[in-house]
Amino acid sequence: MTLSEAKELAKKNIYNRPVTAGRLSGKIAVVTGGAQGFGFGIAQQMYQQGASVVLADINEELAQASAATLGDRAVGIRVDVGNPASVEELMIRTVEHFGGVDIFVSNAGVLKAGSLSELTAEQFDFVTKVNYTGYFYCVKYASEIMKAQHEAAPEKWFDIIQINSKSGLEGSKNNFAYAGGKFGGIGLTQSFALELVEHQIKVNAICPGNYYDGPLWSDPERGLFVQYLHAGKVPGAKTVDDVKAFYMAKSPIHRGCTPEDVSKALFYCVEQDYETGQAIPVTGGQTMLN
Ligand SMILES: NC(=O)c1ccc[n+]([C@@H]2O[C@H](COP(=O)([O-])OP(=O)(O)OC[C@H]3O[C@@H](n4cnc5c(N)ncnc54)[C@H](O)[C@@H]3O)[C@@H](O)[C@H]2O)c1
């Protein structure tokens, strides 16, 4: 199927949604980076609220295994968000499988920390391609389907939500490739929101604090807690627990961010029909808006 054919199919299907209960009753959602971490947790919350979900991930095997734990309204599909042809294919396969898309969550992200003297040009380009350029590719193709659906059903609204970061709201020492791409993501969010509002597509970003219980931080071999312990980043820390305590103390609400916290902001974006182009912090008060 081509993208044009997928658009036609999505138009035909716009009033054909599964009858389910919950805050996202009948909605079809795509979550990139949905195989694990925040993406999987968000997909799980959306599924429990009645959505059908595509777990779209470069790790196809894990995406499919994670989808299988949710149930028959979930499917795992491979995507590399840094490759426009792969994102186009994701949208075609989503329409083939579920008939359309109502909510697109751009969540896939990577992190390579390093100072100016350490970080290579290749590492900078890799982070930028996934976190910043990948968001553009996702909105480019997801909005094609949503625009077609809006043509067929002018009363309907659709949502694009970027999982950004508190590092998109303030600089991050020795982590500029990540912070720069996330700041850029907020510029894209505002600009996409202005362009897509005439098609009744809202575009918002959510800026979570650190998800300490997720694999990025807690993986016993490659997680940031272990890395920071070995790098001596936290003065006086002798164990992973010392490093963890140091980071927990940074937030006025002394705990890490969870997928449940992020999902509450996501439900707000979908249910609120008078807001677009915003970046919503979910940081336990660690980062406050001006
Ligand atoms: N973990 C945190 O503390 C934290 C805090 C704030 C924001 N975030 C943001 O939340 C999002 C998810 O982070 P996470 O901590 O769950 O990460 P994670 O590493 O646990 O999961 C990321 C997922 O994205 C997938 N992925 C990586 N590159 C991809 C690509 N090119 N195409 C498709 N999929 C790809 C991975 O396979 C993985 O399944 C990211 O955008 C991240 O910047 C994370």
The ligand as an SDF file (V2000), in Angstrom:
LIG
                    3D

 44 48  0  0  0  0  0  0  0  0999 V2000
   14.2620    8.1550   31.3120 N   0  0  0  0  0  0  0  0  0  0  0  0
   14.2230    9.4100   31.7100 C   0  0  0  0  0  0  0  0  0  0  0  0
   14.6430    9.7380   32.8400 O   0  0  0  0  0  0  0  0  0  0  0  0
   13.6590   10.4760   30.8130 C   0  0  0  0  0  0  0  0  0  0  0  0
   13.4280   11.7490   31.3440 C   0  0  0  0  0  0  0  0  0  0  0  0
   12.8670   12.7260   30.5220 C   0  0  0  0  0  0  0  0  0  0  0  0
   12.5340   12.4340   29.2170 C   0  0  0  0  0  0  0  0  0  0  0  0
   12.7880   11.1960   28.7290 N   0  0  0  0  0  0  0  0  0  0  0  0
   12.4270   10.9400   27.3320 C   0  0  0  0  0  0  0  0  0  0  0  0
   11.4920    9.8890   27.2830 O   0  0  0  0  0  0  0  0  0  0  0  0
   11.6430    9.1820   26.0570 C   0  0  0  0  0  0  0  0  0  0  0  0
   11.7880    7.6950   26.3500 C   0  0  0  0  0  0  0  0  0  0  0  0
   12.9360    7.5120   27.1570 O   0  0  0  0  0  0  0  0  0  0  0  0
   13.1960    6.1800   28.0060 P   0  0  0  0  0  0  0  0  0  0  0  0
   13.9420    6.5840   29.2130 O   0  0  0  0  0  0  0  0  0  0  0  0
   11.9550    5.4200   28.1400 O   0  0  0  0  0  0  0  0  0  0  0  0
   14.2490    5.4540   27.0420 O   0  0  0  0  0  0  0  0  0  0  0  0
   14.5790    3.9200   26.8400 P   0  0  0  0  0  0  0  0  0  0  0  0
   15.9920    3.8860   26.3790 O   0  0  0  0  0  0  0  0  0  0  0  0
   14.1850    3.0880   28.0250 O   0  0  0  0  0  0  0  0  0  0  0  0
   13.6050    3.5120   25.6290 O   0  0  0  0  0  0  0  0  0  0  0  0
   13.7280    4.1250   24.3840 C   0  0  0  0  0  0  0  0  0  0  0  0
   13.1030    3.2260   23.3280 C   0  0  0  0  0  0  0  0  0  0  0  0
   13.2850    3.8790   22.0620 O   0  0  0  0  0  0  0  0  0  0  0  0
   13.7370    2.9150   21.1200 C   0  0  0  0  0  0  0  0  0  0  0  0
   14.5130    3.5950   20.0680 N   0  0  0  0  0  0  0  0  0  0  0  0
   15.7780    4.0870   20.1330 C   0  0  0  0  0  0  0  0  0  0  0  0
   16.1360    4.5920   18.9480 N   0  0  0  0  0  0  0  0  0  0  0  0
   15.0740    4.4340   18.1140 C   0  0  0  0  0  0  0  0  0  0  0  0
   14.8500    4.7690   16.7520 C   0  0  0  0  0  0  0  0  0  0  0  0
   15.7950    5.3440   15.9980 N   0  0  0  0  0  0  0  0  0  0  0  0
   13.6350    4.4830   16.2230 N   0  0  0  0  0  0  0  0  0  0  0  0
   12.6820    3.8720   16.9650 C   0  0  0  0  0  0  0  0  0  0  0  0
   12.8530    3.5060   18.2470 N   0  0  0  0  0  0  0  0  0  0  0  0
   14.0360    3.8010   18.8160 C   0  0  0  0  0  0  0  0  0  0  0  0
   14.5680    1.9330   21.9180 C   0  0  0  0  0  0  0  0  0  0  0  0
   14.6990    0.6810   21.2590 O   0  0  0  0  0  0  0  0  0  0  0  0
   13.7690    1.8480   23.2220 C   0  0  0  0  0  0  0  0  0  0  0  0
   12.7940    0.8460   23.1620 O   0  0  0  0  0  0  0  0  0  0  0  0
   12.8530    9.7890   25.3410 C   0  0  0  0  0  0  0  0  0  0  0  0
   12.4230   10.7210   24.3740 O   0  0  0  0  0  0  0  0  0  0  0  0
   13.5770   10.4850   26.4560 C   0  0  0  0  0  0  0  0  0  0  0  0
   14.3440   11.5700   25.9980 O   0  0  0  0  0  0  0  0  0  0  0  0
   13.3310   10.1950   29.4870 C   0  0  0  0  0  0  0  0  0  0  0  0
  1  2  1  0
  2  3  2  0
  2  4  1  0
  4  5  1  0
  4 44  2  0
  5  6  2  0
  6  7  1  0
  7  8  2  0
  8  9  1  0
  8 44  1  0
  9 10  1  0
  9 42  1  0
 10 11  1  0
 11 12  1  0
 11 40  1  0
 12 13  1  0
 13 14  1  0
 14 15  2  0
 14 16  1  0
 14 17  1  0
 17 18  1  0
 18 19  2  0
 18 20  1  0
 18 21  1  0
 21 22  1  0
 22 23  1  0
 23 24  1  0
 23 38  1  0
 24 25  1  0
 25 26  1  0
 25 36  1  0
 26 27  1  0
 26 35  1  0
 27 28  2  0
 28 29  1  0
 29 30  1  0
 29 35  2  0
 30 31  1  0
 30 32  2  0
 32 33  1  0
 33 34  2  0
 34 35  1  0
 36 37  1  0
 36 38  1  0
 38 39  1  0
 40 41  1  0
 40 42  1  0
 42 43  1  0
M  CHG  2   8   1  16  -1
M  END
$$$$
